[in-house]
């Protein structure tokens, strides 16, 4: 019995430490906890809507001030809370971004908060579609129809076996039914309603963001910093001399460093195999500026 209690305590500490790595001093939103709890029992997932709750999504393109919470399973696409380096005080109200490592730019603002993110996903049918831009609602419907379409020929144009076609159609029917089911779950258990106009919502969201940011960044998302709008000359990111980078970080204002931290994941590959010296300098600077979560994530997950 004593051994069991020890194991439970160790697991509890490990789980707590893991959450601290990903969330730092932020509290996990109640809605996110509820999504996670639904995903756990009986193997239930949000797969039919194209996402799953998982926090360990950290690619070289993932901004340091993004806290990932979900992935799609395709091309490294994941979603996260944009904290603007601590400007967002409550993750329940933090903007949601989509990070797609193979795209340029790799980050897009997609929702005002987690609630709206879920409303968008249930409306468009697949979370991965948020990686794309749409001008009309008709384009979204067409995209979902194309996604669900079952081809009866292979990539060479040769007819597929009838059994294979039948199985694919059955699978598609299951996914479509699953979407309807999860839509009812989100409405009934989470009070999430579909959006009336996805394209207009995202346009308005991004237009507002442009007005609110005070520091412009290479990813076009910008940073909401607690000052008036600042004009900051960008660092020459073709420079990989660690001495020059260190001198810049040592002498730069905090606002300039914030811009550098965000832009660094866009211009450098902050990993042990590539721009490791610059990665180490950023970790050191983040710690000095008090960004413990960001420094720890960069050190352990990139």
N, C-alpha and C positions, 0 to 999 in steps of 0.2 A: 504494500500500500504506500509506504514511504517512497519507494522508487517511482511509483506511478505519479505521485504528487510532484516529485522532483522533475520528471519528464514534462508534466503539464506546465509547471512553472517555467522551465527552460523554453518550451515552445511559445509560451505567452510572451516571454522576453524577446525571443527571436522575431515573433510577429510584430511586436511593438517597435523594435529596432528597424525592421524592414519598412514599416510605414513611415518612420521618422526619416529614413533615407529619401523616400519618394516625396513626402509631404512637408518635411521640415517641421516648422511650428504651425503650419496650417492644419485646421481641423477638416477631416474628410466630410464633405456635405452629406446630410441625412439622405437626400435623394440618391446619391451615389451608393451609399451603404445599402439602401433598399434594392437598387439594381443588382448589386453584388450578391445580396442575400437570395434574390430570386434566381440568380444564375447557378447557385450552388446545389440546392436540393434536387435529387433525382436526375441529375445531369441536364437540367433545363438550361438553356442558353438563349441569347438574343441573336443567334445565328441566322434565323430567317429574315432578320432585318439587316444582316450584314455586319454585325459588330459583336465584340465580346469584351467584357471588363477585364482589364489587365494593366498593371501599372509600369511594368518594366519594358517600356518602349523607348529606347534611347539610341538614336542614330546620330551620325556626325552633323546632320542637318537639323536635328531637333534643337530649337532655341533653349538656352539655359534657363530662361524664365518661364518655361512651359512645363506643367506637371501633367504627364500623360495619364489617361485613365481608360482608354479603349483602343483596340486595334481592329482591323478588318480582315487580316490574314492574307492580304494581297499587296505585293510591291512595297511592303513596309509602311503602308498608310496607317496613321494613327491619329487620335484626337487628344487634345489636352487643354487644361486651363491655362490661360495667359495671365500671368501675375504682374507683368510690367515691373519686375524686380521689387515686389512688395507693395506696389501702389494698390493692387487689389487686396483688400483686407479680408474678404470672405469669399471662398471659392464658390459658394452658391450663386454669387453674383458676378463671378469672373467670366470674361469672354472665352469662347471656345474656338480653338483653331484646328485646322486639319493640316497635318504634316505629311507630305508625300516626298520622300527622299529623292526620287528620280525626276521630280519636276523642277522647273526653274521659273519663278522662285518656288521653293519647296513648301512654303507655308501660306495658308489662306485663312482669313477670318470668316467663320461660318455661322456663328450664333452668339447672341447676347449673353446667354447663360446655359446651364445644363438643361433646364426645363425646355427652353426653345430648341436646343439641339435635338432632343427627343421628339419634339413636335415636327421638326423638319424631316427627321429620319422616317417617322411613321407616315409622313406625307409622300415622300419620294420613293419609299420602298426598300432602298439599299443605302446604307451609310456611305459606302464608297463613292456614290454619286456626288457627294458634297465636295469631292476633289475636282469636280468639273464646274464650269460656269454655264448658266442658262439664261436666255433672254425672255423666254415665255414658259408658261406652264405646259404647253403642248410639247415642247422639247423634252421636258421631264417625263411625260407620259410615253413618248416615243422611245426614250432611253430605256425605260423599264420594259417595254414591249420587246425591244431588241435583246435585252438581258435575258428575258424568259423564253425567247424563241429557240426552238429545238431544230437544229439542222439535221437533215436526213442524208447528208453526204459528208464525206471527210474533206480535209483541206485540199485534196487533189481533185475533188469533184466526184469521187467514186461513191456509189450508194452504200450506206451503212447497213449492217444486219438488222432485220426487223426487231429482234429481241432487244438489241442495244437501243434502238429508237424508242421502243416501248418503255424501257427502263428509264430513259432520260425524261420522257414525257411524264412518267409517274413521279419522278423526283421533282420536276418542275411544278406539278400539281400540288405536291406536298409543301413545297416552299411557298407557293401562293396561298395555300390554306393556312400555313404557319404565320405568314404576314398578317392575315386577317385576325388570327388568334392573338398574336402579340399586340396588335392594335387595340384589341378589346382589353387585354391585360393592362396596357399603358393607360387607357382611359379609365378603366374601373378601379385599378389598384394604385395608380400613380397620378391620376387626374391630368393626364396629358392629352391634349386635343391636337388634331392635324392643323397645319398652317393653311390659310386661305390662298396665299400667294407666296411661294417660295422665292421666286426670282426677284420680286419687288422687296421682300423682306431683306434679302441679302444685300441688294443694292443700297437700301436705306441704311442698313447696318454699317456698311463700308464707307458710305458718304459721311455718316456721323463720326466714325472713327478718325477720318482724315481731319475733321475739325477739332477733335479732342486731343490728338497727339501733340506733344511738345518737342519730341526728338524724332527726326526722320531717320529711317534705317534702310539698308539695302533690300530687305525683304518686302518693303512697301507697307508693312504692318505698323511700324513706328512704335514709340514708347510713350506712355502717359506718365510724365514725370511731374513732380510737384513744383513746377515753375511755369512762367509764361513760355511761349514758343521760342525755341532756341535754334539758332543757325550754327551748326557745327560742321566744320570741314571734315570730310571722311579721311581716315587713315589710309595710306597706300598699302593695301593688303597683299600686294605682290612682294612686299618686303618680308623676308623670313629670317632675317638676322635677329637673334634673340636679344642682343644688346640694344639694338634700336627699339625693339618692341618694349623692352623693360624700361628704357629711358622715357618712352612715350607714356606708359602707364604710370610711372612714378610722378611725372610732371603734369599729367592731364587732370582736369577737374572731374568730379564724380559723374557729371552728365556725359562728358566725353568718354569716360570709361564704360558707362552703361551702353552707349552706342557701340563701343568696341566689343563688349561682351556679346551683344546681340549679333553684330555683323560677323564676329569671328566664326560662328557656326555656319555662316553662309559662304565665307571666303576661304576658310581653312578646313583641314580635316584633323580635328582635334582627337587624335588617337595615339597610342604608343608607337604605332608603325609609321606615322606620317609626321605631323607637325607637333611632335611631343614636347619639344622645348617651349614652344609657345603655349601649349596646353598647361605646362607647369607654371609658367608666368601668370597665366590667367587665374589658375587655382589660388596662387599666392595673393593676387590682387583682390580676388573675390573675398577671401578670408579677411583681408585688411578692411574691406568695405563693409564687412558684417554679413555677407551673403553666404551663410554657412551651408544651407541646403544646396545651393547652386554649385558651390565649391566641392562638396562631397559627391554630388551626382557626377560632375565632370571628372573627378578623380577616380571613381569606382565603376562608372557605367559607360564612359565614352572610350 
